[in-house]
Amino acid sequence: MMTYPNIDPVAFSLGSFQVHWYGIMYLFAFASAWLLGMYRAGQPGALINRVQVENLITWAAFGVILGGRVGYVFFYHLDYWLEDPLWLFRIWEGGMSFHGGLLGVTVAMFLYARRLGVSYLGLMDFVAPLVPLGLGFGRLGNFIGQELWGRATDSRWGMVFPRDPEALSRYPSQLYQAALEGLLLFIIVFWFSAKPRPRGAVCGLFLVFYACFRFLVEFVREPDGHIGFDLLGWVTRGQLLSLPLLALGIALLAYAYGVGKKKAASRPAA
């Protein structure tokens, strides 16, 4: 059995004000997206320039925060919201959802694409490679904060989280997600986007691989206690929410390499 490093969730304190590692990981996520966006904007034939990247990150940040919170409330705690509608706005009490954050970003990018007068799918292709590293940082924040841990196991890969009231040996599923949804997904999507692709192909590939990685990790991640399994005694909420992403990703790839291939063949990568 592995030993949990027992990192203090509070990185440092300034008087009574505490700075948590989870918040720092959000800063790392947006910083990595900005750096990658600036790099991609400097490539020949880039859809947007570096000044527009700075505004893009701001729009995306609002989409992530608002969409992530709304998604968490409606996907995972609708009963709480029905009893206390104002709970939606008490973000400091915690609770964010990737699927909600993704919806928030897609809406924000739709509005920003219209503002710039550029292709929406082209902009989403530009944004897709900027996302995975941020996901990885977020999962590291979950690990340090000892939340969203894995299911109990007696294998050598388990560890006991000090904040677990049951003190069970569990899979460190946050690290699995950081490795798959963060590092590996970044490598795949960034490599794929390095060459000219039909419009919609890059974001389609991102959705397919994210959905597959998330679906797999859910087998070792502890389901939300108040939800449990949604279907067949083994399908989790995270897996159900990932299925539409998989379908949309496949549809985008089919469009990109079918209907849209001739139109996109002469365009440079976003």
C-alpha positions as CSV (number, residue, x, y, z in Angstrom):
1,M,0.0,0.0,0.0
2,M,1.2,3.5,-0.9
3,T,1.5,6.3,1.7
4,Y,-0.5,9.5,1.2
5,P,2.0,12.4,1.3
6,N,-0.4,14.3,3.6
7,I,0.1,17.7,2.0
8,D,-1.5,20.6,3.8
9,P,-4.4,21.8,1.6
10,V,-3.5,25.4,2.7
11,A,-0.4,26.5,0.8
12,F,0.2,29.5,3.0
13,S,-1.6,32.0,5.1
14,L,-1.6,35.8,5.2
15,G,-2.9,36.5,8.7
16,S,-6.4,35.1,8.8
17,F,-6.5,34.7,5.0
18,Q,-5.7,31.3,3.7
19,V,-4.5,30.4,0.2
20,H,-5.4,26.9,-0.7
21,W,-3.6,24.7,-3.2
22,Y,-6.8,24.2,-5.1
23,G,-7.0,27.9,-5.9
24,I,-3.3,27.9,-6.9
25,M,-4.0,25.0,-9.3
26,Y,-6.7,27.1,-11.0
27,L,-4.1,29.8,-11.5
28,F,-1.7,27.3,-13.0
29,A,-4.5,26.0,-15.2
30,F,-5.2,29.5,-16.7
31,A,-1.5,30.3,-16.9
32,S,-0.8,27.1,-18.9
33,A,-3.8,27.9,-21.2
34,W,-2.5,31.4,-21.7
35,L,1.1,30.3,-22.5
36,L,-0.1,27.6,-24.9
37,G,-2.6,30.0,-26.5
38,M,0.2,32.6,-27.1
39,Y,2.4,29.9,-28.6
40,R,-0.4,28.8,-31.0
41,A,-1.3,32.3,-31.9
42,G,2.2,32.9,-33.1
43,Q,2.1,30.0,-35.5
44,P,1.6,30.6,-39.3
45,G,-2.0,30.8,-40.2
46,A,-3.3,31.0,-36.6
47,L,-7.0,31.8,-36.4
48,I,-6.5,34.6,-33.8
49,N,-3.6,36.8,-32.7
50,R,-1.9,37.1,-29.3
51,V,-3.9,40.1,-28.2
52,Q,-7.1,38.2,-28.9
53,V,-5.7,35.2,-26.9
54,E,-5.6,37.4,-23.7
55,N,-9.3,38.3,-24.1
56,L,-10.1,34.6,-25.0
57,I,-8.6,33.5,-21.6
58,T,-10.8,36.0,-19.8
59,W,-13.9,34.8,-21.6
60,A,-13.0,31.2,-21.0
61,A,-12.3,31.8,-17.3
62,F,-15.8,33.2,-16.8
63,G,-17.2,30.2,-18.7
64,V,-15.4,27.7,-16.6
65,I,-16.3,29.2,-13.3
66,L,-20.0,30.0,-14.1
67,G,-20.6,26.8,-16.0
68,G,-18.7,24.7,-13.6
69,R,-20.7,25.9,-10.7
70,V,-24.1,25.7,-12.5
71,G,-23.2,22.2,-13.8
72,Y,-22.3,21.0,-10.3
73,V,-25.5,22.3,-8.8
74,F,-27.8,20.9,-11.5
75,F,-25.9,17.7,-12.3
76,Y,-25.1,16.6,-8.8
77,H,-27.1,18.6,-6.2
78,L,-30.3,19.6,-7.8
79,D,-32.1,18.7,-4.6
80,Y,-30.0,21.2,-2.6
81,W,-30.8,23.9,-5.1
82,L,-34.6,23.2,-5.1
83,E,-34.5,23.6,-1.3
84,D,-32.2,26.6,-1.3
85,P,-32.0,28.5,-4.7
86,L,-29.4,31.0,-3.4
87,W,-27.0,28.1,-2.8
88,L,-26.1,28.3,-6.5
89,F,-24.4,31.6,-5.8
90,R,-22.4,30.5,-2.7
91,I,-19.4,29.4,-4.7
92,W,-17.2,29.7,-1.6
93,E,-18.9,26.6,-0.2
94,G,-17.3,24.5,-2.9
95,G,-18.5,22.4,-5.8
96,M,-17.4,22.5,-9.5
97,S,-18.2,20.2,-12.4
98,F,-16.0,19.6,-15.5
99,H,-19.0,18.9,-17.7
100,G,-20.7,22.1,-16.6
101,G,-17.4,24.0,-17.1
102,L,-17.2,22.6,-20.6
103,L,-20.7,23.8,-21.4
104,G,-19.8,27.2,-20.0
105,V,-16.7,27.4,-22.2
106,T,-18.5,26.4,-25.3
107,V,-21.1,29.1,-24.7
108,A,-18.4,31.7,-23.9
109,M,-16.4,30.7,-27.1
110,F,-19.6,30.9,-29.2
111,L,-20.1,34.5,-28.0
112,Y,-16.4,35.4,-28.4
113,A,-16.3,33.9,-32.0
114,R,-19.2,36.0,-32.9
115,R,-17.5,39.1,-31.4
116,L,-14.4,38.4,-33.5
117,G,-16.2,37.3,-36.6
118,V,-14.4,34.0,-36.8
119,S,-15.5,30.4,-37.3
120,Y,-16.9,28.9,-34.0
121,L,-15.6,25.4,-34.8
122,G,-12.2,26.9,-35.8
123,L,-12.0,28.7,-32.4
124,M,-12.9,25.5,-30.6
125,D,-10.2,23.7,-32.5
126,F,-7.8,26.5,-31.3
127,V,-9.0,26.2,-27.7
128,A,-9.1,22.3,-27.4
129,P,-5.3,21.8,-26.9
130,L,-5.2,24.5,-24.2
131,V,-7.6,22.6,-21.9
132,P,-6.0,19.3,-20.8
133,L,-3.1,20.6,-18.7
134,G,-5.6,22.7,-16.8
135,L,-7.7,19.6,-16.1
136,G,-4.5,17.9,-14.8
137,F,-3.8,20.8,-12.5
138,G,-7.4,20.6,-11.2
139,R,-7.1,16.9,-10.4
140,L,-3.8,17.5,-8.5
141,G,-5.8,20.1,-6.5
142,N,-8.4,17.4,-5.8
143,F,-5.7,15.1,-4.6
144,I,-4.1,17.6,-2.3
145,G,-7.5,18.6,-1.0
146,Q,-8.4,14.9,-0.4
147,E,-11.6,15.0,-2.4
148,L,-13.1,12.9,-5.2
149,W,-10.9,9.9,-4.1
150,G,-11.2,6.4,-5.5
151,R,-13.0,3.3,-4.4
152,A,-11.7,1.0,-1.7
153,T,-9.1,-1.5,-2.7
154,D,-6.7,-4.1,-1.1
155,S,-4.2,-3.8,-4.0
156,R,-0.7,-2.3,-3.6
157,W,-2.0,0.8,-5.5
158,G,-4.2,1.9,-2.6
159,M,-3.6,4.6,0.0
160,V,-5.4,5.9,3.1
161,F,-6.5,9.5,2.9
162,P,-6.2,11.1,6.3
163,R,-9.6,12.9,5.9
164,D,-11.4,9.7,4.9
165,P,-13.8,9.0,7.9
166,E,-13.8,5.3,7.0
167,A,-10.0,5.2,6.8
168,L,-10.1,2.8,3.9
169,S,-7.3,2.1,1.5
170,R,-8.4,3.7,-1.8
171,Y,-7.3,4.2,-5.4
172,P,-5.7,7.6,-5.8
173,S,-8.1,8.2,-8.8
174,Q,-7.4,11.9,-8.8
175,L,-3.8,11.1,-10.0
176,Y,-5.1,8.7,-12.6
177,Q,-7.3,11.5,-13.9
178,A,-4.4,14.0,-13.8
179,A,-2.3,11.6,-15.9
180,L,-5.0,10.6,-18.4
181,E,-7.3,13.6,-18.7
182,G,-4.4,16.0,-18.2
183,L,-1.0,14.9,-19.4
184,L,-1.8,12.1,-21.9
185,L,-4.8,14.0,-23.4
186,F,-2.6,17.1,-23.8
187,I,0.0,15.1,-25.7
188,I,-2.6,13.5,-28.0
189,V,-4.5,16.7,-28.8
190,F,-1.5,19.0,-29.1
191,W,0.3,16.5,-31.4
192,F,-2.9,16.1,-33.5
193,S,-3.3,19.9,-33.8
194,A,0.3,20.5,-34.9
195,K,-0.7,19.7,-38.5
196,P,-3.5,21.1,-40.6
197,R,-6.8,19.3,-39.8
198,P,-10.3,19.7,-41.2
199,R,-12.3,22.1,-39.1
200,G,-13.9,20.5,-36.1
201,A,-11.5,17.6,-36.0
202,V,-9.3,18.8,-33.1
203,C,-12.2,19.5,-30.7
204,G,-13.9,16.3,-31.8
205,L,-10.7,14.3,-31.0
206,F,-10.5,16.1,-27.6
207,L,-14.1,15.1,-26.7
208,V,-13.7,11.5,-27.8
209,F,-10.5,10.9,-25.7
210,Y,-11.7,12.9,-22.7
211,A,-15.0,10.9,-22.6
212,C,-13.1,7.6,-22.9
213,F,-10.6,8.4,-20.2
214,R,-13.2,9.7,-17.9
215,F,-15.4,6.7,-18.4
216,L,-12.5,4.3,-17.6
217,V,-11.4,6.2,-14.5
218,E,-14.9,6.2,-13.1
219,F,-14.5,2.4,-12.5
220,V,-12.0,3.1,-9.8
221,R,-13.4,6.5,-8.6
222,E,-15.8,6.5,-5.7
223,P,-19.3,7.5,-6.8
224,D,-20.9,10.5,-5.1
225,G,-22.3,9.2,-1.8
226,H,-25.7,10.9,-2.2
227,I,-26.1,9.6,-5.8
228,G,-24.3,6.2,-6.0
229,F,-24.8,4.4,-9.3
230,D,-27.3,5.7,-11.8
231,L,-27.8,2.7,-14.0
232,L,-27.4,-1.1,-14.0
233,G,-25.8,-1.1,-10.6
234,W,-22.4,0.1,-12.0
235,V,-22.9,3.1,-14.2
236,T,-22.0,6.4,-12.5
237,R,-23.2,10.0,-13.1
238,G,-19.8,10.9,-14.5
239,Q,-20.0,8.0,-17.1
240,L,-23.5,9.1,-18.1
241,L,-22.4,12.7,-18.6
242,S,-19.5,11.5,-20.7
243,L,-21.6,9.6,-23.2
244,P,-23.0,12.7,-24.9
245,L,-19.5,14.1,-25.2
246,L,-18.3,10.9,-26.8
247,A,-21.2,11.0,-29.3
248,L,-20.6,14.6,-30.1
249,G,-16.9,14.0,-30.6
250,I,-17.6,11.2,-33.0
251,A,-20.1,13.3,-34.9
252,L,-17.6,16.2,-35.2
253,L,-14.9,13.8,-36.5
254,A,-17.3,12.3,-39.0
255,Y,-18.3,15.8,-40.1
256,A,-14.7,17.0,-40.3
257,Y,-13.5,14.1,-42.4
258,G,-16.8,13.7,-44.4
259,V,-19.0,16.7,-45.1
260,G,-16.4,19.3,-44.0
261,K,-13.2,17.8,-45.4
262,K,-13.2,19.5,-48.8
263,K,-13.9,22.9,-47.2
264,A,-11.2,22.4,-44.5
265,A,-8.5,20.7,-46.6
266,S,-7.0,24.0,-47.7
267,R,-7.1,25.7,-44.3
268,P,-4.1,25.7,-41.9
269,A,-4.5,24.3,-38.4
270,A,-6.3,26.5,-35.9
